Amino acid sequence: MPHRTPRPTACLALADGTLFYGRGFGATGTRTAELCFNTAMTGYQEIMTDPSYAGQIVTFTFPHIGNVGVNPDDDETADPVAEGMVVKWSPTEPSNWRAVERLSDWLARRGRVAIGGIDTRRLTRAIRQQGAPHVALAHDPEGNFDVEALVAAARGFSGLEGLDLAKTVTCAQSYRWNETRWAWPDGFGTQTEPRHKVVAVDYGAKRNILRCLASAGCDVTVLPATATAEDVLALDPDGVFLSNGPGDPAATGAYAVPMIQGVLDKDLPVFGICLGHQMLALALGGKTVKMNHGHHGANHPVKDLETGKVEITSMNHGFAVDAQSLPSGVEETHRSLFDGSNCGIRLSGKPVFSVQHHPEASPGPQDSFYLFERFASSMGR
């Protein structure tokens, strides 16, 4: 008898009409989003739970996704934020002593759609050449797909430009954070002797960023994205941290920029990461631009323009600060060696700085962890 190919149970439809069929896993249903690719070889759980991926579906270029399962310690926030995932090979049974659940079961329980059996090389090339496309991803165990409706849904997606997503992923109310970084053999620790009082503004903060602040000696109070300068200053902080997050920085800046400018007027140390970097640039008079396909991965070389040192960094952003727009008194400190885009700034003569990359590196290399220590030392007590 002739071999029969199993019927596809998932379909990825691009707005230009291109279709990819594969094997569905995770939740059933349809999700529309912007499609990006991530080149990291580890950390798929951290990536899926990174709030910066709101409104996006992630294509993983590394084929072994799901092979170490999932566990509660690796969540960057309470639930997955990325809308779905695209992989070359469907997940195998987990083989890792830390695993407590299979990736496919975790995705199904958390309502996230996934597709395997995709030519991710072809898809990644398309994203690089054409820009991050709008897509619809459907999973139906019976393999019944209304292709025209899926393409129409992809074309109907509004995109991320002009979209303020920080409000959708920020905390509902303020809270304290004292958990420190994971270390063998005891796991996460507790900061019991903090030296600095920090307010962290949550535009979509990753837990490991907060852990790095605590490990650097900070007593951290987290405030929602919409906090005002009065809210921040009422806590009498030694410094202010601006977190990562999703969406168009110009849209979030409508309420974030006045807050940051109010803090800057008080000469407090300020440190920003990712969206926080873009927020600081806007507050200082710069501009941001939408990138063709963004930077998503754990192998991005960034040059420190002051020391000449090259750091391998973790990145996740689809917008960038326009270095040409930076006003006098704002210095470019870091630059991507992949495409020359801006990756860091500082305010001349002030303890105010930010970077586009992720020095907490979850996942990724830890070349840039010193930035947390630099922030702590700038608070001086």
Long-range contacts (C-beta under 8 A, 24 or more apart in sequence): 7-143, 8-117, 8-143, 9-139, 9-140, 9-141, 9-142, 9-143, 10-113, 10-114, 10-115, 10-116, 10-137, 10-138, 10-139, 10-140, 11-115, 11-137, 11-138, 11-145, 11-147, 11-150, 12-86, 12-115, 12-118, 12-123, 12-135, 12-136, 12-137, 12-138, 13-135, 13-136, 13-137, 13-138, 13-147, 13-150, 13-151, 13-153, 13-154, 14-126, 14-133, 14-134, 14-135, 14-151, 14-154, 15-133, 15-134, 15-135, 15-151, 15-154, 15-155, 15-157, 16-130, 16-133, 17-151, 18-126, 19-147, 19-150, 19-151, 20-86, 20-115, 20-118, 20-119, 20-123, 21-117, 22-115, 22-116, 22-117, 22-118, 23-90, 23-115, 23-116, 23-117, 24-113, 24-114, 24-115, 24-116, 24-138, 24-139, 24-140, 24-141, 25-90, 25-91, 25-103, 25-104, 25-107, 25-108, 25-114, 25-115, 25-116, 25-139, 26-84, 26-85, 26-103, 26-104, 26-107, 26-108, 26-112, 26-113, 26-114, 26-139, 27-107, 27-108, 27-110, 27-111, 27-112, 27-113, 27-139, 28-113, 28-139, 28-140, 28-141, 29-113, 29-138, 29-139, 30-113, 30-136, 30-137, 30-138, 30-139, 30-150, 30-153, 31-57, 31-83, 31-84, 31-112, 31-113, 31-136, 31-137, 32-83, 32-134, 32-135, 32-136, 32-137, 32-153, 32-154, 32-156, 32-157, 33-57, 33-83, 33-84, 33-134, 33-135, 33-137, 33-157, 34-132, 34-133, 34-134, 34-135, 34-157, 34-159, 34-160, 34-318, 35-59, 35-86, 35-123, 35-127, 35-132, 35-133, 35-134, 35-135, 36-127, 36-132, 36-293, 36-294, 36-296, 36-318, 37-61, 37-120, 37-123, 37-124, 37-127, 37-293, 37-296, 38-296, 38-297, 38-316, 39-296, 39-297, 39-298, 39-299, 40-296, 40-297, 40-298, 40-299, 40-314, 40-363, 40-364, 41-298, 42-298, 42-363, 43-74, 43-298, 43-362, 43-363, 43-364, 44-85, 44-103, 45-70, 45-71, 45-74, 45-75, 45-103, 45-106, 46-74, 46-75, 46-76, 46-206, 46-208, 46-362, 46-363, 47-82, 47-316, 47-363, 48-80, 48-81, 48-82, 48-85, 48-107, 48-112, 49-74, 49-75, 49-76, 49-77, 49-79, 49-80, 49-81, 49-82, 50-76, 50-77, 50-81, 50-82, 50-204, 50-206, 50-244, 50-316, 51-76, 51-77, 51-81, 51-169, 51-204, 51-205, 51-206, 51-244, 51-245, 51-246, 52-81, 52-204, 52-206, 52-244, 52-245, 52-246, 52-274, 52-275, 52-316, 52-317, 53-81, 53-82, 53-246, 53-316, 54-81, 54-82, 54-165, 54-168, 54-169, 54-204, 54-246, 54-247, 55-83, 55-160, 55-163, 55-165, 55-246, 55-247, 56-82, 56-83, 56-160, 56-246, 56-318, 57-82, 57-83, 57-84, 57-85, 57-86, 57-135, 57-137, 58-82, 58-84, 58-85, 58-86, 58-296, 59-85, 59-86, 59-87, 59-118, 59-120, 59-123, 59-124, 59-127, 60-85, 60-86, 60-87, 60-88, 60-120, 61-120, 61-121, 61-124, 63-87, 63-88, 63-89, 63-120, 64-89, 65-89, 65-91, 65-103, 66-90, 66-91, 66-92, 66-94, 66-102, 66-103, 66-104, 67-91, 67-92, 67-94, 67-95, 67-96, 68-94, 68-95, 68-96, 68-98, 68-99, 69-94, 69-95, 69-96, 69-98, 69-99, 69-100, 69-101, 69-102, 69-103, 70-94, 70-99, 70-100, 70-101, 70-102, 70-103, 70-106, 71-98, 71-99, 71-100, 71-101, 72-100, 73-98, 73-182, 73-187, 73-188, 74-98, 75-207, 76-206, 76-207, 76-208, 76-362, 77-169, 77-204, 77-206, 77-207, 79-110, 80-107, 80-110, 80-112, 81-169, 81-204, 81-246, 82-112, 83-112, 83-113, 83-137, 84-112, 84-113, 84-114, 84-115, 84-137, 85-112, 85-114, 85-115, 86-114, 86-115, 86-118, 86-120, 86-123, 86-137, 87-114, 87-115, 87-116, 87-118, 87-120, 88-116, 88-117, 88-118, 88-119, 88-120, 89-116, 89-117, 90-116, 90-117, 91-116, 113-137, 113-138, 113-139, 114-139, 115-139, 127-293, 128-292, 128-293, 131-292, 131-293, 132-292, 132-293, 132-294, 132-318, 134-159, 160-246, 160-247, 160-248, 160-290, 160-318, 161-248, 161-290, 162-248, 162-250, 162-251, 163-247, 163-248, 163-251, 164-247, 164-248, 164-251, 164-252, 164-254, 165-204, 165-245, 165-246, 165-247, 165-248, 165-252, 166-203, 166-204, 166-225, 166-245, 166-246, 166-247, 166-252, 166-256, 166-275, 167-225, 167-226, 167-252, 168-246, 169-203, 169-204, 169-245, 169-246, 170-202, 170-203, 170-204, 170-224, 170-225, 170-226, 170-245, 171-202, 171-222, 171-223, 171-224, 172-224, 173-224, 174-221, 174-222, 174-223, 174-224, 174-227, 175-221, 175-222, 176-219, 176-220, 176-221, 176-222, 177-210, 177-211, 177-213, 177-214, 177-220, 177-221, 177-222, 178-214, 178-219, 178-220, 179-207, 179-210, 179-211, 179-214, 180-211, 180-214, 180-215, 181-208, 181-211, 181-212, 181-214, 181-215, 182-211, 189-215, 191-215, 191-217, 191-218, 191-219, 193-217, 194-218, 194-219, 195-376, 195-379, 195-381, 196-238, 196-239, 196-376, 196-379, 196-381, 197-221, 197-235, 197-236, 197-237, 197-238, 197-239, 198-237, 198-238, 198-239, 198-240, 198-241, 198-379, 199-223, 199-232, 199-235, 199-237, 199-239, 199-240, 199-241, 200-240, 200-241, 200-243, 201-225, 201-227, 201-232, 201-240, 201-241, 201-242, 201-243, 201-256, 201-259, 201-276, 202-243, 202-245, 203-242, 203-243, 203-244, 203-245, 203-252, 203-256, 203-275, 203-276, 203-279, 204-243, 204-244, 204-245, 204-246, 204-275, 205-243, 205-244, 205-245, 206-243, 206-244, 206-358, 206-360, 206-362, 208-360, 208-362, 209-243, 209-244, 209-273, 209-358, 209-360, 211-360, 212-359, 212-360, 212-369, 212-372, 213-241, 213-372, 213-375, 215-372, 216-372, 216-373, 216-375, 216-376, 217-376, 218-376, 225-252, 225-255, 225-256, 226-255, 227-259, 228-258, 228-259, 228-262, 229-258, 229-259, 229-260, 229-261, 229-262, 229-263, 229-265, 230-262, 231-259, 232-259, 232-262, 232-263, 233-262, 233-263, 233-266, 237-268, 238-268, 238-269, 238-379, 238-380, 238-381, 239-268, 239-269, 239-270, 239-271, 239-351, 239-375, 239-378, 239-379, 240-268, 240-269, 240-270, 240-271, 241-270, 241-271, 241-272, 241-273, 241-276, 241-375, 242-270, 242-271, 242-272, 242-273, 242-275, 242-276, 242-277, 242-279, 242-280, 242-354, 243-272, 243-273, 243-274, 243-275, 243-276, 244-273, 244-274, 244-275, 244-276, 244-316, 244-358, 245-274, 245-275, 245-276, 246-275, 247-275, 248-288, 248-290, 248-319, 249-275, 249-278, 249-279, 249-282, 249-288, 249-319, 250-282, 250-288, 252-279, 253-278, 253-279, 253-282, 253-283, 256-282, 256-283, 257-282, 257-283, 264-347, 264-352, 267-350, 269-351, 269-352, 269-375, 269-378, 269-379, 270-351, 270-352, 270-353, 270-354, 271-353, 271-354, 271-371, 271-372, 271-374, 271-375, 271-378, 272-353, 272-354, 272-355, 273-354, 273-355, 273-357, 273-358, 273-359, 273-360, 274-316, 274-317, 274-356, 274-357, 274-358, 275-317, 276-354, 277-321, 277-344, 277-345, 277-354, 277-355, 277-356, 278-317, 278-319, 278-320, 278-321, 278-356, 280-345, 280-352, 280-354, 281-321, 281-326, 281-330, 281-342, 281-345, 281-354, 284-326, 284-327, 284-330, 284-345, 284-347, 285-325, 285-326, 285-327, 285-330, 286-321, 286-322, 286-325, 286-326, 286-327, 286-330, 286-345, 287-321, 287-322, 287-325, 288-319, 288-320, 288-321, 288-322, 289-319, 289-320, 289-322, 290-318, 290-319, 291-317, 291-318, 291-319, 291-320, 291-341, 293-318, 294-318, 294-319, 295-336, 295-338, 295-341, 295-356, 298-361, 298-363, 298-364, 298-365, 299-364, 300-336, 300-338, 300-357, 301-336, 301-337, 301-338, 302-334, 302-335, 302-336, 302-337, 302-343, 302-344, 302-355, 302-357, 302-368, 303-334, 303-335, 303-337, 304-333, 304-334, 304-344, 305-332, 305-333, 305-334, 305-335, 306-333, 310-337, 311-357, 311-365, 311-367, 311-368, 312-364, 312-365, 312-367, 313-343, 313-357, 313-358, 313-359, 313-361, 313-364, 313-365, 313-367, 313-368, 314-357, 314-358, 314-360, 314-361, 314-362, 314-363, 314-364, 314-365, 315-356, 315-357, 315-358, 316-358, 317-356, 320-356, 321-345, 321-356, 351-378, 351-379
